Amino acid sequence: MNSSHFAGHQEYQILQSQCDELVREEGIRLVFLIHSTGQIIVASGKTEGKDLTGLAALFAGSMAGAIGISKIFKEPDFSTMIYEGPKEQVLMSAIAEKGILIIHFDRARALGWVRFLVKKRVHVIAGQLEALKVKYAQLKSPMSDVSEEEIDDFNFGGF
């Protein structure tokens, strides 16, 4: 899945390849990386028939809830969450400042193995997210040269 905000960037390509590598592991069905706002950055695996946008929003909300709970318990964070069902599992892990990696896998795949796979890739993924953050911070807004007065004077079709 290509996100138009990131497509073409070397960092995006590396993030996509990290997710693709995870999906090639037996038992891993879906991997996606989202921003904490719920925007999908990259996705790989069995995405057909799944509302990834809805899932991304739910996972982002879940991670925000975990951050709130960690504050109540005076923990630095709860950066990893696990959802377990009779046949399926989901591992959700906070990466860098604003990234969330979600891995959907079957119960036949050991949770410890999936955690190991994530740990192997977390530094690469975090580095690429930081590089994108820096790159986008340097972009100039198309509206940065427009003053408030010019906006106020603009005629919006008589509204």
C-alpha positions in Angstrom: 0.0 0.0 0.0 1.5 3.3 -1.0 0.9 6.4 1.0 1.0 9.5 -1.3 2.7 11.5 1.4 5.7 9.2 1.5 5.8 7.4 -1.9 9.1 7.8 -3.7 11.2 8.7 -0.7 14.1 6.4 0.1 12.9 6.2 3.7 9.5 5.1 2.6 11.0 2.3 0.5 13.0 1.1 3.4 10.0 1.1 5.7 8.0 -0.8 3.1 10.8 -3.4 2.7 10.9 -3.9 6.5 7.2 -4.6 6.6 7.4 -6.9 3.5 10.2 -8.9 5.2 8.1 -9.4 8.3 5.1 -10.7 6.2 7.3 -13.3 4.5 7.7 -15.0 7.9 5.4 -18.0 8.2 2.2 -17.2 10.1 2.4 -13.4 9.8 -0.7 -12.2 7.9 -0.5 -8.5 8.0 2.0 -5.8 9.0 1.4 -2.1 8.9 3.0 1.0 10.2 0.9 4.0 11.2 1.4 7.4 12.6 0.0 8.0 16.1 -2.8 10.1 14.4 -4.0 6.9 12.6 -2.5 7.7 9.2 -1.2 4.6 7.4 2.4 5.0 6.4 3.0 1.5 4.9 1.2 -1.8 4.9 2.0 -5.3 3.7 0.3 -8.7 3.6 -3.3 -9.8 3.4 -5.0 -6.4 3.2 -8.0 -7.5 1.1 -11.3 -7.2 2.8 -9.9 -5.3 5.7 -10.7 -1.7 6.5 -7.2 -0.6 7.1 -8.1 3.0 7.7 -10.6 2.0 10.4 -8.1 -0.4 11.9 -5.4 2.2 11.9 -7.7 4.7 13.7 -8.7 2.0 16.3 -5.0 1.1 16.9 -4.0 4.7 17.2 -6.8 5.2 19.8 -5.7 2.1 21.6 -2.1 3.3 21.9 -3.3 6.7 23.1 -5.3 4.9 25.8 -2.3 2.9 26.8 -0.2 6.1 27.1 -2.9 7.5 29.4 -3.0 4.3 31.5 0.8 4.3 31.8 0.6 7.8 33.3 -1.9 6.7 35.9 0.3 3.8 37.0 3.4 6.1 36.9 5.1 4.0 34.2 7.2 5.6 31.6 5.1 4.0 28.9 3.2 0.9 27.8 4.9 0.7 24.4 3.8 -2.8 23.5 0.3 -4.2 23.5 -0.9 -7.7 22.6 -4.4 -8.8 21.6 -5.0 -12.5 21.8 -7.9 -14.5 20.3 -8.5 -18.2 19.9 -7.0 -18.2 16.4 -5.3 -14.8 15.9 -3.0 -12.5 17.7 -2.0 -8.9 17.2 1.2 -7.2 18.5 1.2 -3.4 18.6 4.4 -1.6 19.3 5.2 2.1 19.6 8.3 3.0 17.5 10.1 6.3 17.7 8.1 9.3 18.8 5.0 8.8 16.7 5.1 5.4 14.9 3.0 2.4 15.7 3.9 -1.0 14.2 1.0 -3.5 14.0 1.6 -7.2 13.3 -1.3 -9.6 12.8 -0.3 -13.3 13.1 -1.8 -16.7 13.8 -1.6 -18.5 17.1 0.8 -21.1 15.6 3.5 -18.4 15.5 5.1 -17.9 18.9 4.6 -14.5 20.4 8.3 -14.5 21.5 9.4 -15.0 17.9 7.3 -12.1 16.6 8.7 -9.9 19.4 12.2 -11.0 18.3 11.5 -10.1 14.7 10.2 -6.7 15.7 13.2 -6.0 17.9 15.6 -6.9 15.0 13.9 -4.2 12.9 12.9 -1.5 15.4 16.1 0.5 15.0 15.9 0.6 11.2 12.2 1.6 11.3 12.8 4.2 14.0 15.7 5.7 12.0 13.6 6.0 8.9 10.7 7.6 10.7 13.1 10.2 12.2 14.6 10.9 8.8 11.0 11.5 7.4 10.2 13.7 10.3 13.3 15.9 9.6 12.6 15.9 5.9 8.9 17.0 6.3 9.9 19.6 9.0 12.0 21.3 6.3 9.1 21.6 3.8 7.6 25.0 3.3 3.9 25.3 3.4 2.2 26.6 0.2 0.3 29.0 2.4 3.4 30.4 4.3 3.6 33.5 2.0 0.0 34.4 2.4 -0.9 36.9 5.1 -4.0 36.8 7.3 -5.2 40.0 5.7 -5.0 38.4 2.3 -7.0 35.4 3.5 -9.6 37.7 5.1 -9.9 39.7 1.8 -10.3 36.6 -0.3 -13.8 36.3 -1.8 -15.1 32.7 -1.3 -17.8 32.9 -3.9 -19.9 35.3 -1.9 -19.9 33.5 1.4 
